[in-house]
Structures are given as structure tokens and as C-alpha cells.
Amino acid sequence: MEHKKKNIIELTNCSVREYKGRKKLPVKVLADNVRSMYNIGAVFRTSDAFLIDEFILCGISGCPPHPEITKTALGAEESVVWRYSENALEEVKKLKDSGWKICTLEQTHNSISLDDFEVCEDTGYVLVLGNEVKGVEQNIVDISDYVLEIPQYGVKHSLNVSSSASIALWHLFKQLKKYHL
């Protein structure tokens, strides 16, 4: 069997305008003080791939337009709906009060392995990502509905925040697409 690579025309799913009109999954991503513009760009790209509803950038998290974001987002900062909110805790509280379930991606004593997390059909989820060094602020962890942890079996105890976001968003996408797409 021949495995010929696809060209750019074959890989083009839709225009930015068409993408914006597509149905999105009930998933928002919230970046709590993610300092690397490259990580922000990578999360934009993953959010585009998995039809994420919105990307909320908080605290010191960088915002478009920025060349380092563009370098890794490859234009996804134009297709994904995003906004800036200065205070991540206040934003999480508002979303929670509006009925969104807060899913913090963090390592805690009572976290749920991502392998064991199952979504509900009629629920919206906010995936909270934390700072590359300090993680998600404890006051956000404390009010989260779920704390999700990616199981890891190597010497290192953590993954890059954009890699973690990709894994968690893929997990949510796989489950939610059957209900919403």
C-alpha cells in the first residue's frame, strides 16, 4: 500500500470564515498565567483542530497579535474565538456560576486520571491550564468541579502545558463529538 502524503490543497478543510460558522464543542480553554507565547500559540492550534468554543487568556498570558504566538498557531489565532480576562479566578467563578463545569489540569492528591474521566452529554466544560512552573493557582484548583491528571510513567513528573492541553482536549473531543458534531 502506498502512503502518499497529502498536499496543502488536500489538507485544507475550510476557510476561516467557514470555520467560524461551524458548530463548536461545549469546551472552553482558560490559560491561567501561561507565560510562553509559543505555548499559547500551540494551544490556539489545538483549539482550532478540535473545534473548541473559546480560548480565554488570563493574567500574564500573552494575546494576539504577537509573532511568537503566530509562529506556533499558524493562523489559528484568527479562527479560534478568544478573549482576555485579567483575573482568572473571577473568570472561573463567572463561568462556573453560568453552569460550566471547571476541569483543572493539575496534579493533586485527589485528581481523576484522564483515562477515567467521562463527559456528560448536556454539560459544558472549561479546561483550565496553568503556568509552566507554578501550575494552576490553588484558589482555582479549590473551586474546580474536576481536577484531571494525565497519567505518566517516566522519570519526569510533568509535560509541557501545550502538550498536556493537546492530550486533554483530544480526550474531551473524542467523547463530546458523538453528542455535538
C-alpha positions as CSV (number, residue, x, y, z in Angstrom):
1,M,0.0,0.0,0.0
2,E,1.3,3.4,-1.0
3,H,1.2,6.2,1.7
4,K,1.5,9.3,-0.4
5,K,1.5,12.5,1.7
6,K,-1.4,14.9,1.2
7,N,-0.6,18.3,-0.4
8,I,-1.7,21.6,1.1
9,I,-4.9,21.7,-1.0
10,E,-5.9,18.3,0.2
11,L,-5.2,19.3,3.8
12,T,-7.4,22.4,3.6
13,N,-10.6,21.7,5.5
14,C,-12.3,25.1,5.2
15,S,-11.7,28.8,5.2
16,V,-11.5,30.9,8.4
17,R,-15.0,32.2,7.6
18,E,-16.4,28.7,7.1
19,Y,-14.7,27.5,10.3
20,K,-16.2,30.3,12.3
21,G,-19.7,29.2,11.1
22,R,-19.1,25.5,12.2
23,K,-20.7,24.1,15.3
24,K,-18.2,24.0,18.2
25,L,-17.9,21.7,21.1
26,P,-19.1,23.0,24.5
27,V,-15.5,23.3,25.7
28,K,-13.6,26.5,26.6
29,V,-9.9,26.6,27.4
30,L,-8.7,29.0,30.1
31,A,-5.0,29.9,30.4
32,D,-4.1,30.9,33.9
33,N,-0.8,32.9,33.6
34,V,0.8,30.8,30.8
35,R,3.9,32.8,30.1
36,S,5.2,31.3,26.9
37,M,3.8,32.8,23.7
38,Y,4.8,29.6,21.9
39,N,2.7,27.6,24.3
40,I,-0.2,30.0,23.8
41,G,0.1,29.6,20.0
42,A,0.2,25.8,20.3
43,V,-3.0,25.8,22.3
44,F,-4.6,28.0,19.7
45,R,-3.7,25.5,17.1
46,T,-5.0,22.5,19.1
47,S,-8.2,24.5,19.9
48,D,-8.8,25.0,16.2
49,A,-8.2,21.3,15.4
50,F,-10.8,20.2,18.0
51,L,-13.5,22.9,17.5
52,I,-13.1,24.5,20.9
53,D,-15.8,27.1,21.7
54,E,-13.4,29.8,23.1
55,F,-9.9,30.4,24.4
56,I,-9.7,32.7,27.4
57,L,-6.3,34.2,28.2
58,C,-5.8,35.4,31.8
59,G,-3.2,37.2,33.8
60,I,0.2,37.3,32.2
61,S,-0.9,35.0,29.3
62,G,0.1,36.6,26.0
63,C,-2.5,37.7,23.5
64,P,-2.5,38.0,19.7
65,P,-1.2,39.7,17.7
66,H,2.2,38.5,18.7
67,P,4.9,37.0,16.4
68,E,5.7,34.1,18.7
69,I,2.0,33.2,19.0
70,T,1.6,33.4,15.2
71,K,4.7,31.2,14.7
72,T,3.1,28.2,16.5
73,A,-0.6,29.0,16.0
74,L,-0.1,29.1,12.2
75,G,-3.1,31.3,11.8
76,A,-5.4,29.6,14.4
77,E,-5.4,32.8,16.4
78,E,-7.6,34.1,13.5
79,S,-10.1,31.2,13.5
80,V,-10.5,30.5,17.3
81,V,-12.7,32.8,19.3
82,W,-10.6,34.3,22.1
83,R,-10.7,37.0,24.7
84,Y,-8.6,38.3,27.5
85,S,-9.6,38.4,31.2
86,E,-7.2,39.9,33.7
87,N,-8.3,37.8,36.7
88,A,-8.5,34.0,36.1
89,L,-10.2,33.3,39.4
90,E,-13.0,35.8,38.8
91,E,-13.4,34.4,35.2
92,V,-13.6,30.8,36.5
93,K,-16.2,31.9,39.1
94,K,-18.4,33.5,36.4
95,L,-18.2,30.5,34.1
96,K,-19.0,28.1,37.0
97,D,-22.0,30.3,38.0
98,S,-23.2,30.1,34.4
99,G,-23.3,26.3,34.5
100,W,-19.9,25.4,33.0
101,K,-18.0,22.6,34.8
102,I,-14.5,23.6,35.7
103,C,-11.9,20.9,34.8
104,T,-8.5,21.9,36.0
105,L,-5.5,20.1,34.5
106,E,-3.2,19.6,37.6
107,Q,-1.5,17.1,39.8
108,T,-3.3,16.8,43.1
109,H,-3.8,14.1,45.7
110,N,-7.4,13.5,44.7
111,S,-7.2,14.1,41.0
112,I,-9.0,12.0,38.4
113,S,-6.9,10.2,35.9
114,L,-7.8,11.5,32.4
115,D,-8.3,7.8,31.5
116,D,-11.2,7.6,33.9
117,F,-12.9,11.0,33.1
118,E,-16.2,10.7,31.2
119,V,-18.2,13.7,30.0
120,C,-21.9,14.2,30.2
121,E,-23.8,15.0,27.0
122,D,-25.5,18.1,28.2
123,T,-22.6,19.8,30.0
124,G,-20.1,22.4,29.0
125,Y,-16.6,22.2,30.2
126,V,-13.8,24.7,30.9
127,L,-10.3,23.2,30.7
128,V,-8.0,25.3,33.0
129,L,-4.3,25.3,32.1
130,G,-1.6,26.6,34.4
131,N,1.7,28.4,34.5
132,E,4.7,26.4,33.2
133,V,6.4,26.5,36.6
134,K,3.7,27.0,39.3
135,G,0.7,25.3,37.6
136,V,-2.8,26.4,38.2
137,E,-3.4,28.8,41.1
138,Q,-4.5,26.9,44.2
139,N,-7.6,29.1,44.7
140,I,-8.8,27.9,41.2
141,V,-8.0,24.3,42.0
142,D,-10.1,24.6,45.2
143,I,-13.3,25.6,43.3
144,S,-12.8,23.2,40.4
145,D,-15.5,20.6,39.7
146,Y,-12.9,18.2,38.5
147,V,-9.1,18.0,38.7
148,L,-7.8,16.0,35.9
149,E,-4.3,14.4,35.7
150,I,-2.6,12.8,32.8
151,P,-1.1,9.5,33.8
152,Q,2.7,9.4,33.3
153,Y,5.1,6.6,33.8
154,G,8.5,8.0,33.1
155,V,11.2,9.7,35.2
156,K,9.8,13.2,34.6
157,H,6.7,14.2,36.5
158,S,5.1,16.6,34.1
159,L,4.5,17.5,30.4
160,N,4.7,20.8,28.7
161,V,1.5,22.8,29.1
162,S,0.7,22.8,25.4
163,S,1.3,19.1,25.2
164,S,-0.9,18.5,28.2
165,A,-3.7,20.7,26.7
166,S,-3.5,18.7,23.4
167,I,-3.9,15.4,25.2
168,A,-6.8,16.6,27.4
169,L,-8.6,18.3,24.5
170,W,-8.3,15.2,22.4
171,H,-9.8,13.2,25.2
172,L,-12.7,15.6,25.5
173,F,-13.2,15.8,21.8
174,K,-13.4,12.0,21.4
175,Q,-16.2,11.9,23.9
176,L,-18.1,15.0,23.0
177,K,-18.1,14.8,19.2
178,K,-20.7,12.0,19.3
179,Y,-23.2,14.3,21.0
180,H,-22.4,17.6,19.3
181,L,-21.0,17.1,15.8
